[in-house]
Amino acid sequence: MEYRVLGRTGFKASVITLGGCGVGWVDQTTADKAVEYVLKCGVNVIDVAPTYGEAEARLRPWVGRFRSRLFLAEKTQKRDRDGAWSELKASMDRLGVENFDLYQMHAVSDFEDLDRALSENGAVEAFKEARDVGLIKFIGLTTHDVRVALKSIELFNFDTIMIPVGLFSLVNPTSQSDFRQVLKVARDRGVGVIAIKAIARRPWKAERKYGTWYEPLEEQEMIDLAVWFTLSQEGVVTYSLPCDIRLWPKVLNAVERFRVLSAEEQEKALEKARLETFEYIY
């Protein structure tokens, strides 16, 4: 497992993050097997949210056991100060912890949503207060729209940004999907970038076979290419595992053999993605 410094947090993060969404929809025994496997692979970052089913409950025993060596990231979709404070405390209780390494404004959808979170009496006030008293160490934001990510970095000194970074993002790049400018600004400002959707292919067009809200890649060869492409983007620190534990072994298999793709190899990967009918997913 490769490790990279997560921006100004200074933490040496595994290039794969345990995305809590995957264990939120299975029983404890199934979750335990999946989490044990991921941790044995060397993963040292856990990202979770109260909207991920029973994820906080499923992860509680593991966080309690390994808290000292894990970077624990939590999220909230509350945009007001009081709501964010309430959800922060509830998540701490459910996970049985006294603090979070990272607390994130989750799924900020557009500029209006961002303005609500950063306004007077907005969630940002709770975040700063929680940081001041030691309940959180760092402040982050997650979004599916890179325009929102750029604006957020401009308006507030976020420590991390979570955005989609994948082949599908650039098969037909737009201002909404082209992550490259965000990566450049993040590098310049010391913002750690957490990638999502690396193995996304396109929106679902048939019956859903997985718990992911996009149609994922399934063949190991394409998963290799997609994961390597994402982790080859300068500025990306770690990629959060997809929202279905059945896909985790193939992703971790790809990471075991990861190598940085050259510019030429990345372009060839994009050409292959276009032939494979990748599509942008918002």
N, C-alpha and C positions, 0 to 999 in steps of 0.2 A: 504494500500500500504506500502510495506517495503522499507526502504531507506538504502543505503550502501555508504561508502566513496569511491569516484572514484580516487583511488590511491593518488598520491602526489598532485593532484588538490585540495584535501581537500573538494570538493563539496559532499554533501549528496544527491546522485542521487537515484531516484526511480528505482526499479528493472526492470521497463519497460521503454523503450525509444520510443518516437513517431518517428518512421521511416518515413521521409518525402516522400519516394518513393510512399507510399500508396495513398497520396493525389495528386500526380503529374499527374494523368491520369483521374481525375474526375472534374466536374465543381465546381465553388466556393461554391454554396449552399450545395452540397453533401459533399465537403471537410469541410465546416464549421461545419456541424452536427457531422462528425467524430472527428474533433479536439476538439470540445466542450466536447464531451463524454469522450475522453481520458484525457483531463485536469481535468475534474470533478472527474475522478478516482484517481487523485493524481499524475499523471505523470508530472515530472518537467525537463525532458531532451528532446530536439528536435535535431534530426540528419537529415541533408538535404544535397543535392548536386545539382549542376547545370545540371547534366545529368538525374535528376528525373522529366522529363516532365515539368509541370508548378508548381512544388512543391514550389519553392521560392515565386512565386506570390500568391499561395494559402495560404501560411503560413504567409505572410507579415502582414495582419491585426492582427493576433493572437500574433505574436512576438512583434509587436508594443504595443499591449495592456498589455502584461504580461512579457515584457523583463526583468524586475528587478528580477523576481523569477524563470526565466528559465535558464538552462544551454544550450547554443546554440552551436551546433557543425556543422561545414560546411566542405566541401571536395573540392578537385581539382584533376583531372587526368593529369594536366600539370606536366611535369617533368623538365622543364627548368625554370630558375629564372624569366625571363620576362613574360613567359606565366602564371606562378603561380601568379605573382603580378597582372597581368591584370585580371585574373579570380577572385582573391580575391576581388578586387575593384568592379567588376561587380556584384558579389554576395552580397556585402554590399549594393550596390545601389538597387538591386532587392528586398532585404529583408527590406530595409530602416533602417539599423542599423549602428552604429559607430564602432562596434567591434564584434568579435566572442570570445566565451570562449575557443573553441577548433577548430583548423584548421588541417585537415587530408590529408595526401597523399593517395588518393583513389585508391583502387583496384590494388595495386602493384602486378604484376603477377608473377614475377620471380626474380632471383638474378640480372640479367642484368638490369631489370626495376628499381630495388632498387638502383643499382649503378648509373644509370642516375640521379635519384632524389637526391642522396647524393653527387654527384660529384661537381667539381668547375663549377660555373654558373648553377648548378642544382636547382631544386625547393627548396631544403633545405635552400638556401641562402635567398630566398624571405621569407620563413617561419621565419627565425631567425631575419631578418630585420623588419618584421611586428610585431614580438613579442617585439623587442627593442623599437618600437615607440608606442606600446600599441594597435595595431589593432587586435592582437590576444593575448590570455593569455597562451595557452598551445598548444603543437604540438603532433599530433597523426598520426597513419598509419592504413590503412585497407588492408587486404589481405585475400584470400581464401585458402592460402597455409601456413600451420603452420611453415614450414621450413623457409619461407621468414620472418615470424613474429619473429622467434628466431634470425635470422641473423640481422634483423633490430634493435632489442633490443641490440645486441652486438655492432653494429656500431654507433648507435646514441642514445641519451638520450631521447627517446620518452616518453611522459607523459601517453599516452593511446595506446592501440592496439585493433583493432576490427577484430575478427576472427570467423569462424564457430565453434560453440560448441553445439553439439546435439547428440542424440542417433545414428543417421546415421553415425556420425564420427567414432564411435567405434564398429560398428557391424563387421567390418573387418579392424581393425586399421592398418594404414601405416604411414610412416614418414611424408607423406603429410597431413594426416587427424588427427593424434593423438595429440590433443590439450593439453594433461596433462603436458608435459614438458614446454610448453609456460606458462601455468598457474603458475607453480612452479617458473620459472624465473621471471615472472611478479610480483609475490608476494614478492620475495626476493628484487626486485629493486623498488618497489613502483609504478609499472605501472598499471594503471587502465584498466581492460579488459571489453570490450563491446562485447557481443555475438550476432551472427546472425545465421539464419537458424535453430532455435530450433525446429520448427515444420515441418522441411523438412523430407520427407519420401524417395524419390528417384528421379532420373531424369524423366521428362515427358515421358510416354510411349504411350499416347493416346492424344486425343484432349485436348487442354489446357482450363481448366475451370476457372482458376484464373490468375491474373497478375503476380504471382510469377514465377520465371524462373526454379523452381523445383516443383515437385508434392507435395503439402502440405498435412498434416493430416487434416481431416475434422470432425471426431467424437470427441465429447467433452472429452470422457474418455482417448483417446490417446493423445489429445492435453494437457490435464492435466499432463499425465505422462511425455510427452516430455518437457514441460515447467518446470515442477518441477525438472526433471533430469538436465536440463541446469542450473537452478538457484541454484541447490545443489552442483555444482562444486566449490570447494574452490578457490577463486580468481575472479570468475565472479561477476561483479558488477551489470550489467544491460543487458537486452536483447532487441534488437531493433525490433519493430513490423514488421510483414511481409509486402510485397509490394502489398497488396490487402486489402482494408478497410473492406471487407466483413468477413475477418477472425479475425479482431480485437476484437469483442465482446467475442468470445470464448477464446481467449488468455487472455484477461483481467478477464474473469470469472475464469480461472484457477489460475491466480495470486491472486485473492481475497481469494482463499482457499489454497494457497501455504503453504507447509511445507517442510522442508529439508528432503530429502530421506536418509536413512541409507545406508551404503555400501552394505548391503545385498539387500535392496530394489532397489538400482541402478543396481546391477547385474541382478536381476529379470527383471528389465525394459529392459536391454539389451537383455536378452533372449527372451522377448516378441517382441522386435524390429526385431530380427533375424527371428522369426516365421512369422512376418508381412511383410517380404521381404523388409526391409529397405535397401537402397544402398547408398554408398558414392556419393556425388554430388560435383564436382569441379567447 
